[in-house]
């Protein structure tokens, strides 16, 4: 995998005139380039990214060799080719064509697959498709191409959203997914439980969200939430709330801290927030609880 080539170096193997590029637009894990190509007979080393090729103008017979097999089609506007990452491929065509390339990083594809399947995905392989006419794919590629041209507000976020929807579509129709053995389908391991409890207790005074807690265990948010609930009997947000209330009870009973300071130390937005949740949980206000505990 060390020698995988990038989309920036692809012209070293497939020379063409660059028509459009997303270079410098701040996109992450997604890139776009459009080229005008004359007829060529080329072999491209294994690429780092997944590649989708949309045919914009020109019609040509096309041959492609992938995994030792040749396929042949006539390609023109409306057609799309798919190529998985990390595979050498040969191309041969005779007529001039304009094409758009959309590159999707392996990291992003695996991340979306993990979220969709609610498990950790280690690798995704796209089927090798020389020609398909897929309106969903074509529309997504056009949206990404249009954004590279117009560079509208929130462009990177917009492209990420379109790319994720495109990847879900690819996973449904064209992909093979590999997952590691699931050693613990029931929940978090004991070591993971200890780590996440330490993480939560250390951050109670701060904002704790699902993404941050999942990242602390190197899990996707969906998988983390499911396994957390199986381990602790509560969703993460409910568990964090209960942990904050437990700390508030301890501080109210054992320290002279003002109730406002207790609220801040336990991660509540203000004293009123603490009072509302504390009263709902325990049937008394923090002030009454403190008097009763003294």
RAHUDA-V877250 format. One record per run of one state. SS is the DSSP state (~ for helix, > for strand, _ for the rest). FROM is the first residue (numbers start at 1). TO is the last residue. If there is no record, write none. Layout:
[[SS;FROM;TO] [SS;FROM;TO]]
This chain:
[[_;1;4] [>;5;5] [_;6;6] [~;7;12] [_;13;16] [>;17;21] [_;22;29] [>;30;37] [_;38;39] [>;40;44] [_;45;46] [>;47;47] [_;48;49] [>;50;57] [_;58;59] [>;60;66] [_;67;68] [>;69;75] [_;76;79] [>;80;83] [_;84;88] [>;89;93] [_;94;96] [>;97;104] [_;105;105] [~;106;117] [_;118;120] [>;121;126] [_;127;128] [>;129;132] [_;133;134] [~;135;150] [_;151;154] [~;155;173] [_;174;174] [>;175;179] [_;180;189] [~;190;202] [_;203;209] [~;210;216] [_;217;220] [~;221;232] [_;233;235] [~;236;254] [_;255;258] [~;259;265] [_;266;270] [~;271;282] [_;283;285] [~;286;293] [_;294;294]]
